[in-house]
Amino acid sequence: MFIAPRPELDDDPLFAVRVGLMPLIGFVMALLLQSPLPMIYPTLMFSLLAGNRKAFNPGRVFAAPIVFGGALWIMSGIVLMLQGMPSVLVIVMGVIFFLAFYIIQRTGTAFGMLIIVAGVLMSIMGLSSYPAMAYLRTEMTKAALCSAFVIPILYMLLPPKTQETHVDDAAPAFGYGWGTRAAIRTAVMLGYALFLYTILDSSNLMLAVSGMFVLVHSTRRSIWQEAGQRSFSVLLGGTLAMLILTTMTIAGHLAVLMCLLFLATVWLGHRMQTGRLPAMAYQDAASVMISLVGSALTTSEPGFAFLQRAALTIMGTIAAALVVSILDTLLIKEPNTIEDAVADRNALENL
């Protein structure tokens, strides 16, 4: 699947400052709107901003929140219609997951990932509690729309140096086995979802979500790289969040919290541009940090939340990587003739 490249320091020297301001704006928006889920605003708004590269792209900035919000409402409507028939709901969600994974495998774009995220969140929350699903759907939609309003302002106040608009260079990793790969990933995704449906409560969504980010990759190497990167990110982001919250026990003022969060996010944004690891490792770490700091506003046990998230993320990514790697090896036939290689090349050229 296509991964956004590293933001270049020469193209966008104010990138780190821009992403550092977004969590603060998100918290302010959550407080102004009196959101029951305040951590959603800074986390989602940061993620939607941090994925942009080079000059301001109106199509990307406005399309992503609208598509994601629309997917949430469509998925919640499907869950509501089939809420009294859980077996039918699982089958329908399986079909949706398969189509989304097939889009990812066939095109290499991240569009299918938005569908999967919305489907996982709405189906798990809907089977557990319809009011909880409605709250989550509404607040995530509002946060996405807020980002569509705030991101252009940030780009206007802190413009990039380059005028070039980034164009995603998406392409499939393989010219064969799209349906089989999608079916394997759908089966693993449903396994995680069923585990959450029947055993865990709705607060443990990170197990399914963490596994999902591994499943969108096509090659075994990229799957294991994502698993390692995801594990590192949750540990780095969690450690930074614990340092911020520990400092808050000494100087318990909201201004101190905001300043520390801003500085930590700016540092991670700068590492996205200059760090040794891929940019997504630092972006994911920032998302974890922002989420855990936000959870401190609604829970008295942020330390437990960190341990829970770290355990579920690491366990989910490793389990997903292992299962998918084994099934890919067993079920996907590698091309072994010249005719197969030519057919694969022609399939890629015709995309």
VEXTI-831159 format. One record per residue (C-alpha): residue in three letters; residue number from 1; x negated, y negated, z negated. Coordinates in steps of 0.25 Angstrom, whole numbers, always signed. Layout:
N
  resn  resi     c1     c2     c3
   ALA   NUM      X      Y      Z
...
//
This chain:
351
  resn  resi     c1     c2     c3
   MET     1     +0     +0     +0
   PHE     2     -5    -14     +3
   ILE     3    -11    -21     -9
   ALA     4    -13    -36     -9
   PRO     5    -28    -39     -7
   ARG     6    -36    -47    -17
   PRO     7    -33    -62    -18
   GLU     8    -45    -69    -12
   LEU     9    -51    -80    -21
   ASP    10    -54    -89     -9
   ASP    11    -40    -88     -4
   ASP    12    -33    -91    -17
   PRO    13    -42    -96    -28
   LEU    14    -30   -100    -36
   PHE    15    -24    -86    -36
   ALA    16    -27    -82    -50
   VAL    17    -21    -95    -56
   ARG    18     -9    -93    -48
   VAL    19     -6    -79    -53
   GLY    20    -10    -83    -67
   LEU    21     +1    -94    -67
   MET    22    +12    -84    -63
   PRO    23    +13    -76    -76
   LEU    24    +15    -89    -83
   ILE    25    +26    -94    -74
   GLY    26    +32    -80    -75
   PHE    27    +33    -81    -90
   VAL    28    +39    -95    -89
   MET    29    +49    -90    -79
   ALA    30    +53    -78    -88
   LEU    31    +55    -88   -100
   LEU    32    +63    -98    -92
   LEU    33    +72    -87    -87
   GLN    34    +73    -80   -100
   SER    35    +69    -67    -94
   PRO    36    +71    -54   -103
   LEU    37    +59    -48    -95
   PRO    38    +49    -60    -96
   MET    39    +37    -51    -92
   ILE    40    +43    -49    -78
   TYR    41    +42    -63    -73
   PRO    42    +27    -65    -75
   THR    43    +23    -51    -70
   LEU    44    +31    -51    -58
   MET    45    +29    -65    -54
   PHE    46    +14    -63    -55
   SER    47    +14    -50    -47
   LEU    48    +22    -57    -36
   LEU    49    +12    -68    -36
   ALA    50     -1    -60    -37
   GLY    51     +2    -52    -25
   ASN    52     +1    -64    -16
   ARG    53    -12    -67     -8
   LYS    54    -18    -79     -1
   ALA    55     -8    -90     +4
   PHE    56     +6    -92     -1
   ASN    57    +15    -82     +7
   PRO    58    +30    -86     +6
   GLY    59    +35    -73    +12
   ARG    60    +28    -64     +1
   VAL    61    +30    -73    -11
   PHE    62    +45    -74     -8
   ALA    63    +48    -60     -2
   ALA    64    +42    -52    -13
   PRO    65    +51    -57    -24
   ILE    66    +63    -56    -16
   VAL    67    +60    -42    -11
   PHE    68    +57    -37    -25
   GLY    69    +69    -44    -31
   GLY    70    +78    -38    -20
   ALA    71    +72    -24    -22
   LEU    72    +75    -25    -37
   TRP    73    +90    -28    -35
   ILE    74    +91    -18    -24
   MET    75    +85     -7    -33
   SER    76    +93    -11    -45
   GLY    77   +106    -10    -37
   ILE    78   +102     +4    -32
   VAL    79   +100     +8    -47
   LEU    80   +113     +2    -51
   MET    81   +121     +9    -41
   LEU    82   +114    +23    -44
   GLN    83   +112    +20    -59
   GLY    84   +122    +31    -63
   MET    85   +116    +41    -53
   PRO    86   +101    +42    -58
   SER    87    +98    +54    -48
   VAL    88   +103    +46    -36
   LEU    89    +95    +34    -41
   VAL    90    +82    +42    -42
   ILE    91    +84    +47    -27
   VAL    92    +88    +33    -22
   MET    93    +76    +27    -29
   GLY    94    +67    +38    -23
   VAL    95    +71    +35     -9
   ILE    96    +69    +20    -12
   PHE    97    +55    +24    -17
   PHE    98    +52    +32     -5
   LEU    99    +55    +22     +5
   ALA   100    +47    +11     -3
   PHE   101    +35    +20     -4
   TYR   102    +36    +24    +11
   ILE   103    +36     +9    +14
   ILE   104    +23     +7     +6
   GLN   105    +17    +20    +13
   ARG   106    +22    +16    +27
   THR   107    +18     +1    +27
   GLY   108     +8     -1    +15
   THR   109    +17    -13    +10
   ALA   110    +21    -16     -4
   PHE   111    +36    -18     +0
   GLY   112    +39     -4     -5
   MET   113    +33     -6    -19
   LEU   114    +43    -17    -22
   ILE   115    +55     -8    -19
   ILE   116    +48     +3    -28
   VAL   117    +46     -7    -39
   ALA   118    +60    -12    -39
   GLY   119    +66     +3    -38
   VAL   120    +57     +8    -50
   LEU   121    +61     -4    -59
   MET   122    +76     -4    -56
   SER   123    +78    +11    -56
   ILE   124    +71    +13    -69
   MET   125    +77     +1    -76
   GLY   126    +91     +4    -70
   LEU   127    +91    +18    -75
   SER   128    +87    +14    -89
   SER   129    +95     +1    -90
   TYR   130   +103     -7    -80
   PRO   131   +102    -20    -88
   ALA   132    +87    -18    -89
   MET   133    +86    -16    -74
   ALA   134    +95    -28    -72
   TYR   135    +86    -37    -81
   LEU   136    +73    -31    -74
   ARG   137    +79    -34    -60
   THR   138    +83    -48    -63
   GLU   139    +71    -52    -70
   MET   140    +61    -46    -59
   THR   141    +69    -53    -48
   LYS   142    +69    -66    -55
   ALA   143    +54    -65    -58
   ALA   144    +52    -62    -43
   LEU   145    +60    -74    -38
   CYS   146    +53    -83    -48
   SER   147    +39    -78    -42
   ALA   148    +45    -82    -28
   PHE   149    +47    -96    -34
   VAL   150    +34    -98    -42
   ILE   151    +24    -92    -32
   PRO   152    +26   -102    -22
   ILE   153    +24   -113    -32
   LEU   154    +11   -107    -37
   TYR   155     +6   -106    -23
   MET   156     +9   -120    -21
   LEU   157     +2   -125    -34
   LEU   158    -10   -115    -32
   PRO   159    -11   -113    -17
   PRO   160    -21   -103    -12
   LYS   161    -33   -108     -4
   THR   162    -30   -100     +9
   GLN   163    -18   -102    +18
   GLU   164    -18    -88    +23
   THR   165     -6    -79    +20
   HIS   166     -9    -65    +16
   VAL   167     -3    -54    +24
   ASP   168     -2    -40    +18
   ASP   169    -10    -30    +27
   ALA   170     -1    -18    +23
   ALA   171     -3     -4    +29
   PRO   172     -1    +10    +25
   ALA   173    -12    +18    +20
   PHE   174     -9    +30    +28
   GLY   175     -2    +33    +41
   TYR   176     +4    +46    +36
   GLY   177    +12    +52    +25
   TRP   178    +20    +39    +21
   GLY   179    +33    +47    +18
   THR   180    +25    +58    +10
   ARG   181    +18    +47     +2
   ALA   182    +31    +39     -1
   ALA   183    +38    +52     -5
   ILE   184    +26    +55    -15
   ARG   185    +26    +42    -21
   THR   186    +41    +42    -22
   ALA   187    +41    +55    -30
   VAL   188    +31    +49    -39
   MET   189    +38    +36    -41
   LEU   190    +51    +44    -44
   GLY   191    +44    +52    -54
   TYR   192    +39    +40    -62
   ALA   193    +53    +34    -61
   LEU   194    +60    +47    -66
   PHE   195    +50    +47    -77
   LEU   196    +55    +33    -81
   TYR   197    +69    +36    -78
   THR   198    +70    +48    -88
   ILE   199    +59    +46    -98
   LEU   200    +53    +32   -100
   ASP   201    +61    +20   -103
   SER   202    +63     +8    -93
   SER   203    +51     +0   -100
   ASN   204    +41    +10    -95
   LEU   205    +42     +6    -80
   MET   206    +27     +4    -78
   LEU   207    +25    +19    -76
   ALA   208    +33    +19    -64
   VAL   209    +28     +5    -59
   SER   210    +14     +9    -61
   GLY   211    +15    +22    -53
   MET   212    +22    +15    -42
   PHE   213    +11     +6    -39
   VAL   214     +2    +18    -38
   LEU   215    +12    +25    -29
   VAL   216    +12    +14    -18
   HIS   217     -2    +17    -14
   SER   218     -5    +27     -3
   THR   219    -19    +32     -4
   ARG   220    -23    +41    -16
   ARG   221    -35    +31    -18
   SER   222    -26    +19    -19
   ILE   223    -17    +26    -28
   TRP   224    -28    +29    -38
   GLN   225    -34    +15    -37
   GLU   226    -20     +9    -40
   ALA   227    -19    +18    -52
   GLY   228    -32    +14    -58
   GLN   229    -30     -1    -54
   ARG   230    -16     +0    -61
   SER   231    -22     +6    -74
   PHE   232    -33     -4    -74
   SER   233    -23    -16    -72
   VAL   234    -14    -12    -83
   LEU   235    -25    -11    -93
   LEU   236    -31    -24    -89
   GLY   237    -18    -31    -89
   GLY   238    -14    -25   -102
   THR   239    -27    -29   -109
   LEU   240    -26    -43   -104
   ALA   241    -12    -44   -109
   MET   242    -16    -38   -123
   LEU   243    -27    -49   -124
   ILE   244    -17    -60   -121
   LEU   245     -6    -54   -131
   THR   246    -17    -52   -141
   THR   247    -21    -67   -140
   MET   248     -7    -71   -141
   THR   249     -7    -65   -156
   ILE   250    -18    -75   -159
   ALA   251    -12    -87   -151
   GLY   252     +3    -84   -149
   HIS   253     +7    -95   -140
   LEU   254    +14    -94   -127
   ALA   255     +4   -104   -120
   VAL   256     -7    -95   -125
   LEU   257     +0    -82   -118
   MET   258     +2    -90   -105
   CYS   259    -13    -95   -105
   LEU   260    -18    -81   -107
   LEU   261     -9    -75    -97
   PHE   262    -13    -85    -87
   LEU   263    -28    -84    -89
   ALA   264    -27    -68    -89
   THR   265    -19    -69    -76
   VAL   266    -28    -79    -69
   TRP   267    -40    -69    -73
   LEU   268    -33    -57    -67
   GLY   269    -29    -66    -54
   HIS   270    -43    -70    -52
   ARG   271    -48    -55    -54
   MET   272    -38    -52    -43
   GLN   273    -46    -60    -34
   THR   274    -60    -57    -39
   GLY   275    -59    -44    -47
   ARG   276    -66    -31    -44
   LEU   277    -53    -23    -44
   PRO   278    -42    -25    -34
   ALA   279    -33    -37    -36
   MET   280    -21    -29    -40
   ALA   281    -28    -23    -52
   TYR   282    -29    -37    -58
   GLN   283    -15    -41    -53
   ASP   284     -9    -28    -60
   ALA   285    -17    -32    -72
   ALA   286    -11    -46    -72
   SER   287     +3    -40    -71
   VAL   288     +1    -30    -82
   MET   289     -4    -42    -91
   ILE   290     +7    -51    -88
   SER   291    +18    -40    -90
   LEU   292    +12    -36   -104
   VAL   293    +10    -51   -108
   GLY   294    +25    -53   -104
   SER   295    +29    -41   -112
   ALA   296    +24    -47   -124
   LEU   297    +35    -57   -123
   THR   298    +46    -46   -124
   THR   299    +39    -36   -133
   SER   300    +31    -35   -145
   GLU   301    +23    -23   -140
   PRO   302    +14    -28   -128
   GLY   303     +3    -19   -132
   PHE   304    +12     -7   -131
   ALA   305    +17    -12   -118
   PHE   306     +3    -13   -113
   LEU   307     +0     +2   -117
   GLN   308    +13     +7   -112
   ARG   309    +11     +0    -98
   ALA   310     -4     +4    -97
   ALA   311     +0    +19   -100
   LEU   312    +11    +19    -91
   THR   313     +4    +12    -79
   ILE   314     -9    +21    -80
   MET   315     -1    +33    -82
   GLY   316     +9    +30    -71
   THR   317     -2    +26    -61
   ILE   318    -11    +38    -63
   ALA   319     +1    +48    -63
   ALA   320     +6    +41    -50
   ALA   321     -8    +41    -43
   LEU   322    -10    +56    -47
   VAL   323     +3    +61    -42
   VAL   324     +3    +53    -29
   SER   325    -11    +57    -26
   ILE   326     -8    +72    -28
   LEU   327     +5    +72    -20
   ASP   328     -2    +64     -9
   THR   329    -13    +74     -8
   LEU   330     -3    +86     -8
   LEU   331     +8    +80     +1
   ILE   332     +2    +71    +11
   LYS   333     -5    +77    +24
   GLU   334    -17    +70    +28
   PRO   335    -19    +68    +43
   ASN   336    -30    +78    +48
   THR   337    -29    +77    +63
   ILE   338    -33    +66    +73
   GLU   339    -18    +66    +78
   ASP   340    -14    +63    +63
   ALA   341    -24    +52    +62
   VAL   342    -20    +46    +75
   ALA   343     -5    +46    +71
   ASP   344     -8    +40    +57
   ARG   345    -16    +29    +64
   ASN   346     -5    +26    +74
   ALA   347     +5    +26    +63
   LEU   348     -3    +15    +55
   GLU   349     -5     +7    +68
   ASN   350    +10     +7    +71
   LEU   351    +14     +1    +57
//
